[in-house]
Structures are given as C-alpha cells and as structure tokens.
Amino acid sequence: MSLIMGIQVTYRRTRRLTMRIVKDGEVHVSAPLGMPKARIEEFIGKNREWIVQAREKALKRQQARQSFYDQLPLNTAAQKREAKNRLQALVVPMVEHHCEVMGLKRPEIRYRAMTSRWGTCKTRDGIVCFSLYLLLVPEWCVEHVVVHELCHLLEPSHNARFHALMDRFFPQWREARKGLRVKG
C-alpha cells in the first residue's frame, strides 16, 4: 500500500486498475502487483474529473446522512434516556407479540445510539440491541427490525432459512428494508 498525491494505492492480485471513493471521500486505487507507479499516476490523472465529482457526491451523501441522524439529538444523558423510553414503549410490545408467534423466549433487550446498524443480535446470549435512531423511521420499519433480530435467534446467518423465516413472520420485510435506507 502506498499514497500517490493523497490517494491510497493498494497492490493486489488483480488484472486491472480500479478506483473507488470511500464514505469519507478518500480515493482508493487497486492496482495489479508490480504495476509501475507512472502507469497508476496516469490512470489517476485521466480520472481527475470523475474523482472530483465522486468526492462531491460522497460529501453530499455524508451530509444528508448526518442531517438525518441530527433529527434526534442524543448529546446528553437526558436525551438518551428519553429516546430509550420512547423506543422501549414501541419495541417491547412488538418483541412480546413476535416472540409468542415465533415460539421464542423473550430476549434481553438493549438500546444504543448506533448509526451503522438498526439492530444487533447476540444469539448465544439471547440479547437483542436496537438503535435509538429507529425513532426516526416508520413504525412498520421498526417492526421489521424487531422480527429480523428475533429471526436471528432461530437462524444466526443470513441464509435461505433465515429469509424463509422472514417471509413467514414478516412477509413485507423487503419493502420495509427499503424504508430503512438513510437517504443520501
């Protein structure tokens, strides 16, 4: 791995040069092993306009994402406590209902200010955790996350069995998943 003009270059077993912009707007180039630095610099130079446009697009996405999450301020303990109480009032009845339908023992429920995931499930410990930011999405999308995490108690991975469980217990999960995409 090396840096050329502030661009991260990684040499790999690949046939061609590729370039991508990561979330923070940084440019990553993958190059075949042994490719001369001059060839990589030429490739970057030819794609300067694309880099500028892609960075602008990434910045706009990042700003839109940030403004989405800024709708629910969680800067103080009081704000987090209030959000947790509101989400708990919404989630607990859903968990209880779906546990009964799915034949599950009610898991331990936790809440965190997660921006990279809507929920997590520790299958071994029987713990599900929900993002406080679920308060920003429609209730039926929250229910999708609840069912998704509960299905993980029956099937830990996202395989065909897991998807069959989702189809059985929350048939509209594909539409709900689209509703969870943060615009940006």
matplotlib code that plots the C-alpha trace (Angstrom):
import matplotlib.pyplot as plt

x = [0.0, 1.2, 0.0, 0.2, -1.0, -3.2, -4.7, -4.4, -3.0, -3.1, -1.3, -3.3, -3.6, -5.9, -5.8, -6.8, -6.7, -9.8, -10.7, -13.4, -14.4, -15.0, -17.5, -15.2, -14.4, -11.0, -9.9, -8.7, -7.0, -6.4, -3.5, -2.1, 1.1, 4.2, 2.4, 4.7, 3.9, 3.8, 1.0, -1.0, -0.4, -1.5, -4.7, -5.4, -4.8, -7.2, -9.9, -9.4, -12.8, -14.5, -12.7, -13.9, -17.5, -17.5, -16.0, -18.7, -21.4, -19.9, -19.8, -23.5, -24.4, -22.5, -24.2, -27.6, -26.9, -25.7, -28.8, -31.0, -29.4, -29.3, -33.1, -32.8, -30.3, -28.6, -26.0, -27.0, -27.9, -31.4, -31.9, -30.7, -32.9, -36.0, -35.3, -34.8, -38.1, -39.9, -38.3, -38.9, -42.6, -42.7, -40.4, -41.3, -44.9, -43.6, -41.0, -43.5, -46.0, -43.5, -41.8, -45.2, -45.9, -42.4, -42.3, -39.3, -38.4, -38.2, -34.6, -32.9, -33.4, -30.9, -30.8, -27.8, -27.2, -26.0, -25.7, -24.2, -26.9, -30.5, -30.2, -27.9, -28.4, -26.1, -27.6, -25.5, -26.5, -30.1, -29.6, -31.0, -30.0, -31.8, -30.6, -32.2, -32.4, -35.3, -37.4, -36.8, -38.3, -41.9, -43.3, -43.7, -39.9, -39.2, -41.3, -39.2, -36.0, -37.6, -38.6, -35.2, -33.3, -35.7, -35.2, -31.5, -32.3, -33.6, -31.1, -27.8, -26.8, -28.5, -29.0, -32.0, -33.5, -33.3, -35.0, -37.7, -38.3, -38.5, -41.0, -43.1, -43.1, -42.9, -43.7, -43.3, -39.7, -38.2, -40.2, -39.5, -35.8, -36.0, -37.7, -34.7, -32.2, -30.9, -31.3, -28.1]
y = [0.0, 3.5, 7.0, 8.9, 12.5, 11.8, 8.8, 5.4, 2.8, -0.9, -3.6, -6.8, -9.9, -8.3, -7.8, -4.2, -0.8, 0.1, 3.2, 3.9, 6.6, 5.5, 7.1, 9.9, 10.9, 9.3, 7.7, 4.1, 2.6, -1.1, -1.9, -5.2, -6.4, -4.9, -2.2, 0.8, 3.9, 6.0, 3.9, 4.4, 8.1, 8.3, 6.4, 8.8, 11.8, 10.6, 10.2, 13.6, 14.9, 11.7, 11.9, 15.5, 14.6, 11.4, 13.2, 15.9, 13.2, 11.3, 14.6, 15.3, 11.7, 12.1, 15.5, 14.1, 11.1, 13.4, 15.7, 12.5, 11.5, 15.1, 15.0, 13.0, 14.8, 12.3, 14.5, 14.4, 11.6, 13.0, 13.0, 9.4, 8.3, 10.0, 8.3, 4.9, 5.2, 6.2, 3.4, 0.9, 1.7, 0.9, -2.1, -4.2, -4.9, -5.9, -8.2, -9.8, -10.4, -11.8, -14.0, -15.5, -16.0, -17.4, -19.6, -17.8, -16.9, -13.1, -12.0, -9.3, -6.0, -3.2, 0.2, 2.1, 5.2, 3.1, 4.7, 1.8, -0.8, -0.7, -3.7, -6.5, -9.9, -11.9, -15.4, -17.2, -14.7, -14.1, -10.4, -8.1, -4.4, -1.7, 1.6, 4.6, 6.1, 3.7, 6.5, 8.3, 5.7, 4.5, 2.0, -0.8, -0.5, -0.7, -3.9, -5.3, -4.8, -6.4, -9.5, -9.5, -9.7, -12.3, -14.4, -14.4, -16.2, -19.1, -18.7, -16.8, -16.2, -14.5, -17.7, -19.2, -20.5, -17.0, -15.4, -18.1, -17.2, -13.5, -14.4, -16.4, -13.9, -10.5, -11.0, -7.3, -7.3, -6.4, -3.2, -2.3, -2.7, -0.1, 2.2, 1.9, 3.2, 6.5, 8.9, 10.5]
z = [0.0, -0.8, -1.2, -4.5, -4.3, -1.2, -2.9, -1.3, -3.7, -2.8, -4.9, -5.3, -7.4, -10.0, -13.7, -13.9, -12.2, -10.2, -8.3, -5.7, -3.3, 0.2, 2.6, 3.8, 0.2, 0.2, -3.1, -3.1, -6.1, -6.5, -8.9, -10.2, -8.4, -10.0, -12.0, -12.5, -10.4, -13.6, -15.1, -11.9, -11.8, -15.5, -14.6, -11.7, -14.0, -16.6, -14.0, -12.2, -13.2, -12.0, -8.7, -8.1, -9.0, -6.9, -3.9, -4.2, -4.4, -1.4, 0.6, -0.2, 0.9, 4.1, 4.8, 4.1, 6.4, 9.1, 8.9, 9.1, 12.4, 13.7, 13.8, 17.0, 19.3, 21.7, 23.1, 26.8, 29.2, 29.5, 25.7, 25.5, 28.4, 26.9, 23.5, 25.1, 27.0, 23.8, 21.8, 24.6, 24.6, 20.9, 20.8, 23.8, 22.7, 19.3, 20.8, 23.1, 20.3, 17.8, 20.5, 21.1, 17.4, 16.8, 19.9, 21.4, 25.0, 25.3, 24.9, 26.9, 25.1, 25.0, 23.2, 21.8, 19.6, 16.6, 13.2, 11.3, 12.2, 13.1, 15.4, 16.5, 18.0, 20.2, 19.6, 22.3, 25.0, 23.8, 23.7, 21.0, 20.8, 18.9, 17.6, 19.2, 15.8, 14.9, 16.3, 13.0, 10.8, 10.3, 12.9, 10.4, 9.6, 13.3, 13.4, 10.5, 12.6, 15.6, 13.5, 11.8, 15.1, 16.6, 13.5, 14.2, 17.5, 15.3, 12.5, 13.1, 9.5, 6.5, 4.6, 2.8, 6.1, 7.6, 4.6, 4.7, 8.4, 7.5, 4.7, 7.2, 10.1, 8.3, 4.6, 3.7, 5.0, 1.6, 1.3, 5.0, 4.4, 1.6, 4.0, 6.4, 3.9, 5.0, 2.1, 0.9]

ax = plt.figure().add_subplot(projection="3d")
ax.plot(x, y, z, "-o")
ax.set_aspect("equal")
plt.show()
